[in-house]
């Protein structure tokens, strides 16, 4: 009876041992493949900001059982899946940033103060593309915007702190342009610009024309210089006022208020024109010493 039991049990033990060796070999092959693919994903994601490192679990060297090998395989598979998802998401973000950079280069005025770093598009280095106004505040009002690429990585703490101060000042300036005080300031500048349009431009070119006539003794030369110059000056001032109106509208939208369009600019022009006309009438009738009626006509 013992011989029969031994004859039946011995082959079962051999089959179980062979099956366990085959399972171990298969698990080791799977773990090796997953580690290789995970290392490739790590290299791919390095320029995208890298991947999160797993928490280490220190332990003594030992032979892992089948259950532990399966757990290692499952953990590696999950890490590989998460790494691929992260790489795909960052690739989509970089593609969107490249499209944004192309649009910035094509239309800088529609992307004011937008920044795109080299790292945002998957390129090495510390350079940053940024939309800035030419000539500072003048360019901001005139709509002269350009894309500037920074020189690269700062080499010293002083430069880094200077760049940080510049970025901080830029954020403060943008925040200041979105306040009610900034809106009042823009309205004041618009009003002064409209007065220059109605009063300053005619007086300036009348004076220039008089100087030309005095130097050349030619009324035609004076008119030929004064009239085109006045028209050109009015066009430039009108363009500046339109840009100021856009700044005012952007300010209201940034504060969550309704967009009035160019109604405010039109109102400023009408009010300033009325004040100019009233001032001219008062000067002509009471201060210039001129007669309100042509000389020689009986009253």
TORKOL-4160 file (C-alpha; in steps of 0.2 Angstrom, whole numbers, padded with zeros to 4 digits, m for minus):
299
<pt num="1" X="0000" Y="0000" Z="0000"/>
<pt num="2" X="0014" Y="0012" Z="0004"/>
<pt num="3" X="0022" Y="0008" Z="m0013"/>
<pt num="4" X="0006" Y="0013" Z="m0022"/>
<pt num="5" X="0005" Y="0029" Z="m0012"/>
<pt num="6" X="0023" Y="0034" Z="m0016"/>
<pt num="7" X="0021" Y="0030" Z="m0034"/>
<pt num="8" X="0006" Y="0041" Z="m0036"/>
<pt num="9" X="0013" Y="0056" Z="m0025"/>
<pt num="10" X="0030" Y="0057" Z="m0033"/>
<pt num="11" X="0025" Y="0062" Z="m0050"/>
<pt num="12" X="0013" Y="0075" Z="m0044"/>
<pt num="13" X="0027" Y="0084" Z="m0034"/>
<pt num="14" X="0038" Y="0084" Z="m0049"/>
<pt num="15" X="0024" Y="0091" Z="m0060"/>
<pt num="16" X="0021" Y="0105" Z="m0047"/>
<pt num="17" X="0039" Y="0109" Z="m0046"/>
<pt num="18" X="0041" Y="0110" Z="m0065"/>
<pt num="19" X="0025" Y="0122" Z="m0066"/>
<pt num="20" X="0032" Y="0133" Z="m0052"/>
<pt num="21" X="0049" Y="0135" Z="m0061"/>
<pt num="22" X="0040" Y="0139" Z="m0078"/>
<pt num="23" X="0029" Y="0152" Z="m0069"/>
<pt num="24" X="0044" Y="0160" Z="m0061"/>
<pt num="25" X="0053" Y="0160" Z="m0078"/>
<pt num="26" X="0038" Y="0168" Z="m0086"/>
<pt num="27" X="0036" Y="0181" Z="m0072"/>
<pt num="28" X="0055" Y="0186" Z="m0073"/>
<pt num="29" X="0053" Y="0188" Z="m0092"/>
<pt num="30" X="0038" Y="0199" Z="m0090"/>
<pt num="31" X="0047" Y="0209" Z="m0076"/>
<pt num="32" X="0062" Y="0212" Z="m0087"/>
<pt num="33" X="0052" Y="0218" Z="m0101"/>
<pt num="34" X="0042" Y="0230" Z="m0090"/>
<pt num="35" X="0058" Y="0237" Z="m0082"/>
<pt num="36" X="0066" Y="0240" Z="m0100"/>
<pt num="37" X="0050" Y="0249" Z="m0106"/>
<pt num="38" X="0049" Y="0259" Z="m0090"/>
<pt num="39" X="0067" Y="0264" Z="m0092"/>
<pt num="40" X="0064" Y="0270" Z="m0110"/>
<pt num="41" X="0049" Y="0280" Z="m0104"/>
<pt num="42" X="0059" Y="0288" Z="m0090"/>
<pt num="43" X="0072" Y="0294" Z="m0104"/>
<pt num="44" X="0058" Y="0300" Z="m0115"/>
<pt num="45" X="0050" Y="0310" Z="m0100"/>
<pt num="46" X="0066" Y="0317" Z="m0095"/>
<pt num="47" X="0065" Y="0333" Z="m0106"/>
<pt num="48" X="0047" Y="0334" Z="m0101"/>
<pt num="49" X="0050" Y="0336" Z="m0082"/>
<pt num="50" X="0054" Y="0318" Z="m0078"/>
<pt num="51" X="0043" Y="0306" Z="m0069"/>
<pt num="52" X="0039" Y="0303" Z="m0050"/>
<pt num="53" X="0051" Y="0291" Z="m0042"/>
<pt num="54" X="0042" Y="0277" Z="m0032"/>
<pt num="55" X="0044" Y="0275" Z="m0014"/>
<pt num="56" X="0058" Y="0264" Z="m0009"/>
<pt num="57" X="0055" Y="0248" Z="0002"/>
<pt num="58" X="0072" Y="0243" Z="0009"/>
<pt num="59" X="0073" Y="0224" Z="0013"/>
<pt num="60" X="0086" Y="0210" Z="0014"/>
<pt num="61" X="0090" Y="0200" Z="m0001"/>
<pt num="62" X="0079" Y="0185" Z="m0003"/>
<pt num="63" X="0071" Y="0174" Z="m0016"/>
<pt num="64" X="0054" Y="0180" Z="m0020"/>
<pt num="65" X="0039" Y="0169" Z="m0021"/>
<pt num="66" X="0026" Y="0168" Z="m0035"/>
<pt num="67" X="0014" Y="0179" Z="m0026"/>
<pt num="68" X="0028" Y="0192" Z="m0023"/>
<pt num="69" X="0034" Y="0191" Z="m0041"/>
<pt num="70" X="0016" Y="0194" Z="m0047"/>
<pt num="71" X="0015" Y="0209" Z="m0036"/>
<pt num="72" X="0031" Y="0216" Z="m0043"/>
<pt num="73" X="0025" Y="0213" Z="m0060"/>
<pt num="74" X="0008" Y="0222" Z="m0057"/>
<pt num="75" X="0017" Y="0237" Z="m0049"/>
<pt num="76" X="0028" Y="0239" Z="m0064"/>
<pt num="77" X="0014" Y="0238" Z="m0076"/>
<pt num="78" X="0004" Y="0251" Z="m0066"/>
<pt num="79" X="0020" Y="0263" Z="m0066"/>
<pt num="80" X="0022" Y="0260" Z="m0085"/>
<pt num="81" X="0004" Y="0264" Z="m0088"/>
<pt num="82" X="0005" Y="0280" Z="m0077"/>
<pt num="83" X="0021" Y="0285" Z="m0086"/>
<pt num="84" X="0014" Y="0283" Z="m0103"/>
<pt num="85" X="m0002" Y="0293" Z="m0098"/>
<pt num="86" X="0010" Y="0307" Z="m0091"/>
<pt num="87" X="0020" Y="0307" Z="m0107"/>
<pt num="88" X="0005" Y="0308" Z="m0118"/>
<pt num="89" X="m0003" Y="0323" Z="m0108"/>
<pt num="90" X="0014" Y="0332" Z="m0108"/>
<pt num="91" X="0016" Y="0330" Z="m0126"/>
<pt num="92" X="m0002" Y="0337" Z="m0129"/>
<pt num="93" X="0003" Y="0352" Z="m0118"/>
<pt num="94" X="0019" Y="0355" Z="m0128"/>
<pt num="95" X="0010" Y="0354" Z="m0144"/>
<pt num="96" X="m0003" Y="0367" Z="m0138"/>
<pt num="97" X="0012" Y="0378" Z="m0133"/>
<pt num="98" X="0020" Y="0376" Z="m0150"/>
<pt num="99" X="0004" Y="0382" Z="m0158"/>
<pt num="100" X="0003" Y="0396" Z="m0146"/>
<pt num="101" X="0020" Y="0402" Z="m0150"/>
<pt num="102" X="0017" Y="0401" Z="m0168"/>
<pt num="103" X="0001" Y="0412" Z="m0165"/>
<pt num="104" X="0012" Y="0424" Z="m0154"/>
<pt num="105" X="0024" Y="0426" Z="m0168"/>
<pt num="106" X="0011" Y="0429" Z="m0181"/>
<pt num="107" X="0000" Y="0441" Z="m0171"/>
<pt num="108" X="0009" Y="0448" Z="m0156"/>
<pt num="109" X="m0005" Y="0461" Z="m0152"/>
<pt num="110" X="m0017" Y="0448" Z="m0148"/>
<pt num="111" X="m0006" Y="0439" Z="m0136"/>
<pt num="112" X="0000" Y="0453" Z="m0125"/>
<pt num="113" X="0012" Y="0449" Z="m0111"/>
<pt num="114" X="0011" Y="0430" Z="m0115"/>
<pt num="115" X="0026" Y="0420" Z="m0110"/>
<pt num="116" X="0031" Y="0403" Z="m0117"/>
<pt num="117" X="0047" Y="0395" Z="m0111"/>
<pt num="118" X="0058" Y="0383" Z="m0120"/>
<pt num="119" X="0054" Y="0369" Z="m0108"/>
<pt num="120" X="0036" Y="0372" Z="m0112"/>
<pt num="121" X="0038" Y="0366" Z="m0130"/>
<pt num="122" X="0051" Y="0352" Z="m0125"/>
<pt num="123" X="0067" Y="0361" Z="m0130"/>
<pt num="124" X="0082" Y="0362" Z="m0118"/>
<pt num="125" X="0088" Y="0378" Z="m0111"/>
<pt num="126" X="0081" Y="0392" Z="m0101"/>
<pt num="127" X="0075" Y="0404" Z="m0115"/>
<pt num="128" X="0058" Y="0412" Z="m0114"/>
<pt num="129" X="0048" Y="0420" Z="m0128"/>
<pt num="130" X="0037" Y="0434" Z="m0122"/>
<pt num="131" X="0026" Y="0447" Z="m0131"/>
<pt num="132" X="0032" Y="0465" Z="m0125"/>
<pt num="133" X="0028" Y="0482" Z="m0132"/>
<pt num="134" X="0040" Y="0492" Z="m0142"/>
<pt num="135" X="0046" Y="0508" Z="m0133"/>
<pt num="136" X="0037" Y="0504" Z="m0117"/>
<pt num="137" X="0021" Y="0513" Z="m0113"/>
<pt num="138" X="0021" Y="0522" Z="m0130"/>
<pt num="139" X="0021" Y="0505" Z="m0139"/>
<pt num="140" X="0008" Y="0499" Z="m0127"/>
<pt num="141" X="m0004" Y="0513" Z="m0132"/>
<pt num="142" X="0001" Y="0513" Z="m0150"/>
<pt num="143" X="m0001" Y="0494" Z="m0152"/>
<pt num="144" X="0017" Y="0491" Z="m0156"/>
<pt num="145" X="0020" Y="0473" Z="m0149"/>
<pt num="146" X="0034" Y="0461" Z="m0153"/>
<pt num="147" X="0040" Y="0444" Z="m0147"/>
<pt num="148" X="0057" Y="0444" Z="m0138"/>
<pt num="149" X="0067" Y="0429" Z="m0134"/>
<pt num="150" X="0077" Y="0430" Z="m0118"/>
<pt num="151" X="0096" Y="0426" Z="m0119"/>
<pt num="152" X="0096" Y="0410" Z="m0109"/>
<pt num="153" X="0099" Y="0404" Z="m0092"/>
<pt num="154" X="0105" Y="0416" Z="m0078"/>
<pt num="155" X="0123" Y="0412" Z="m0073"/>
<pt num="156" X="0123" Y="0421" Z="m0056"/>
<pt num="157" X="0111" Y="0424" Z="m0042"/>
<pt num="158" X="0111" Y="0443" Z="m0045"/>
<pt num="159" X="0105" Y="0440" Z="m0063"/>
<pt num="160" X="0092" Y="0428" Z="m0057"/>
<pt num="161" X="0086" Y="0440" Z="m0044"/>
<pt num="162" X="0085" Y="0454" Z="m0057"/>
<pt num="163" X="0074" Y="0443" Z="m0068"/>
<pt num="164" X="0063" Y="0439" Z="m0054"/>
<pt num="165" X="0061" Y="0457" Z="m0050"/>
<pt num="166" X="0057" Y="0461" Z="m0068"/>
<pt num="167" X="0044" Y="0447" Z="m0068"/>
<pt num="168" X="0037" Y="0454" Z="m0052"/>
<pt num="169" X="0036" Y="0472" Z="m0059"/>
<pt num="170" X="0028" Y="0465" Z="m0075"/>
<pt num="171" X="0014" Y="0457" Z="m0065"/>
<pt num="172" X="0012" Y="0472" Z="m0054"/>
<pt num="173" X="0010" Y="0483" Z="m0070"/>
<pt num="174" X="m0002" Y="0471" Z="m0077"/>
<pt num="175" X="m0012" Y="0471" Z="m0061"/>
<pt num="176" X="m0012" Y="0490" Z="m0060"/>
<pt num="177" X="m0019" Y="0491" Z="m0078"/>
<pt num="178" X="m0034" Y="0482" Z="m0072"/>
<pt num="179" X="m0039" Y="0493" Z="m0058"/>
<pt num="180" X="m0052" Y="0507" Z="m0057"/>
<pt num="181" X="m0038" Y="0520" Z="m0055"/>
<pt num="182" X="m0031" Y="0515" Z="m0071"/>
<pt num="183" X="m0047" Y="0517" Z="m0080"/>
<pt num="184" X="m0049" Y="0535" Z="m0073"/>
<pt num="185" X="m0031" Y="0538" Z="m0079"/>
<pt num="186" X="m0035" Y="0532" Z="m0097"/>
<pt num="187" X="m0050" Y="0543" Z="m0097"/>
<pt num="188" X="m0040" Y="0558" Z="m0092"/>
<pt num="189" X="m0027" Y="0554" Z="m0106"/>
<pt num="190" X="m0041" Y="0552" Z="m0119"/>
<pt num="191" X="m0048" Y="0569" Z="m0114"/>
<pt num="192" X="m0031" Y="0578" Z="m0115"/>
<pt num="193" X="m0028" Y="0569" Z="m0131"/>
<pt num="194" X="m0044" Y="0575" Z="m0138"/>
<pt num="195" X="m0040" Y="0593" Z="m0133"/>
<pt num="196" X="m0024" Y="0592" Z="m0142"/>
<pt num="197" X="m0034" Y="0585" Z="m0157"/>
<pt num="198" X="m0046" Y="0600" Z="m0157"/>
<pt num="199" X="m0034" Y="0614" Z="m0151"/>
<pt num="200" X="m0016" Y="0609" Z="m0152"/>
<pt num="201" X="m0016" Y="0602" Z="m0169"/>
<pt num="202" X="m0024" Y="0618" Z="m0178"/>
<pt num="203" X="m0013" Y="0630" Z="m0168"/>
<pt num="204" X="0003" Y="0620" Z="m0171"/>
<pt num="205" X="0001" Y="0619" Z="m0190"/>
<pt num="206" X="m0006" Y="0637" Z="m0191"/>
<pt num="207" X="0011" Y="0643" Z="m0183"/>
<pt num="208" X="0021" Y="0632" Z="m0194"/>
<pt num="209" X="0012" Y="0638" Z="m0209"/>
<pt num="210" X="0015" Y="0656" Z="m0203"/>
<pt num="211" X="0033" Y="0653" Z="m0201"/>
<pt num="212" X="0034" Y="0645" Z="m0219"/>
<pt num="213" X="0025" Y="0660" Z="m0226"/>
<pt num="214" X="0036" Y="0672" Z="m0217"/>
<pt num="215" X="0051" Y="0664" Z="m0224"/>
<pt num="216" X="0046" Y="0661" Z="m0242"/>
<pt num="217" X="0033" Y="0675" Z="m0244"/>
<pt num="218" X="0021" Y="0662" Z="m0252"/>
<pt num="219" X="0004" Y="0658" Z="m0245"/>
<pt num="220" X="0003" Y="0642" Z="m0257"/>
<pt num="221" X="0019" Y="0635" Z="m0249"/>
<pt num="222" X="0012" Y="0638" Z="m0232"/>
<pt num="223" X="m0005" Y="0629" Z="m0236"/>
<pt num="224" X="0004" Y="0615" Z="m0245"/>
<pt num="225" X="0014" Y="0611" Z="m0229"/>
<pt num="226" X="0001" Y="0615" Z="m0216"/>
<pt num="227" X="m0014" Y="0606" Z="m0223"/>
<pt num="228" X="m0006" Y="0589" Z="m0226"/>
<pt num="229" X="0003" Y="0590" Z="m0209"/>
<pt num="230" X="m0013" Y="0594" Z="m0200"/>
<pt num="231" X="m0022" Y="0579" Z="m0208"/>
<pt num="232" X="m0007" Y="0567" Z="m0204"/>
<pt num="233" X="m0007" Y="0573" Z="m0186"/>
<pt num="234" X="m0025" Y="0571" Z="m0184"/>
<pt num="235" X="m0024" Y="0553" Z="m0191"/>
<pt num="236" X="m0010" Y="0549" Z="m0178"/>
<pt num="237" X="m0019" Y="0556" Z="m0164"/>
<pt num="238" X="m0035" Y="0547" Z="m0169"/>
<pt num="239" X="m0026" Y="0531" Z="m0169"/>
<pt num="240" X="m0019" Y="0534" Z="m0152"/>
<pt num="241" X="m0036" Y="0538" Z="m0145"/>
<pt num="242" X="m0043" Y="0522" Z="m0153"/>
<pt num="243" X="m0029" Y="0512" Z="m0144"/>
<pt num="244" X="m0033" Y="0521" Z="m0128"/>
<pt num="245" X="m0051" Y="0516" Z="m0130"/>
<pt num="246" X="m0046" Y="0498" Z="m0133"/>
<pt num="247" X="m0036" Y="0499" Z="m0116"/>
<pt num="248" X="m0051" Y="0506" Z="m0107"/>
<pt num="249" X="m0062" Y="0492" Z="m0114"/>
<pt num="250" X="m0050" Y="0479" Z="m0109"/>
<pt num="251" X="m0049" Y="0486" Z="m0092"/>
<pt num="252" X="m0068" Y="0485" Z="m0089"/>
<pt num="253" X="m0068" Y="0467" Z="m0096"/>
<pt num="254" X="m0054" Y="0462" Z="m0084"/>
<pt num="255" X="m0064" Y="0470" Z="m0069"/>
<pt num="256" X="m0080" Y="0460" Z="m0074"/>
<pt num="257" X="m0089" Y="0475" Z="m0081"/>
<pt num="258" X="m0099" Y="0476" Z="m0098"/>
<pt num="259" X="m0089" Y="0482" Z="m0113"/>
<pt num="260" X="m0096" Y="0499" Z="m0119"/>
<pt num="261" X="m0087" Y="0498" Z="m0136"/>
<pt num="262" X="m0081" Y="0515" Z="m0142"/>
<pt num="263" X="m0095" Y="0524" Z="m0134"/>
<pt num="264" X="m0084" Y="0532" Z="m0121"/>
<pt num="265" X="m0072" Y="0538" Z="m0134"/>
<pt num="266" X="m0086" Y="0546" Z="m0144"/>
<pt num="267" X="m0092" Y="0555" Z="m0128"/>
<pt num="268" X="m0075" Y="0561" Z="m0124"/>
<pt num="269" X="m0073" Y="0568" Z="m0142"/>
<pt num="270" X="m0090" Y="0577" Z="m0141"/>
<pt num="271" X="m0087" Y="0584" Z="m0124"/>
<pt num="272" X="m0070" Y="0591" Z="m0128"/>
<pt num="273" X="m0076" Y="0598" Z="m0145"/>
<pt num="274" X="m0090" Y="0607" Z="m0136"/>
<pt num="275" X="m0078" Y="0614" Z="m0123"/>
<pt num="276" X="m0066" Y="0619" Z="m0137"/>
<pt num="277" X="m0080" Y="0628" Z="m0147"/>
<pt num="278" X="m0086" Y="0637" Z="m0131"/>
<pt num="279" X="m0069" Y="0642" Z="m0127"/>
<pt num="280" X="m0066" Y="0649" Z="m0144"/>
<pt num="281" X="m0082" Y="0659" Z="m0144"/>
<pt num="282" X="m0078" Y="0667" Z="m0127"/>
<pt num="283" X="m0061" Y="0671" Z="m0133"/>
<pt num="284" X="m0067" Y="0678" Z="m0149"/>
<pt num="285" X="m0081" Y="0689" Z="m0142"/>
<pt num="286" X="m0073" Y="0695" Z="m0126"/>
<pt num="287" X="m0054" Y="0693" Z="m0126"/>
<pt num="288" X="m0047" Y="0695" Z="m0143"/>
<pt num="289" X="m0053" Y="0713" Z="m0146"/>
<pt num="290" X="m0061" Y="0708" Z="m0163"/>
<pt num="291" X="m0077" Y="0715" Z="m0168"/>
<pt num="292" X="m0091" Y="0702" Z="m0168"/>
<pt num="293" X="m0098" Y="0710" Z="m0185"/>
<pt num="294" X="m0088" Y="0714" Z="m0200"/>
<pt num="295" X="m0081" Y="0732" Z="m0200"/>
<pt num="296" X="m0091" Y="0745" Z="m0210"/>
<pt num="297" X="m0108" Y="0736" Z="m0208"/>
<pt num="298" X="m0120" Y="0748" Z="m0198"/>
<pt num="299" X="m0128" Y="0740" Z="m0183"/>
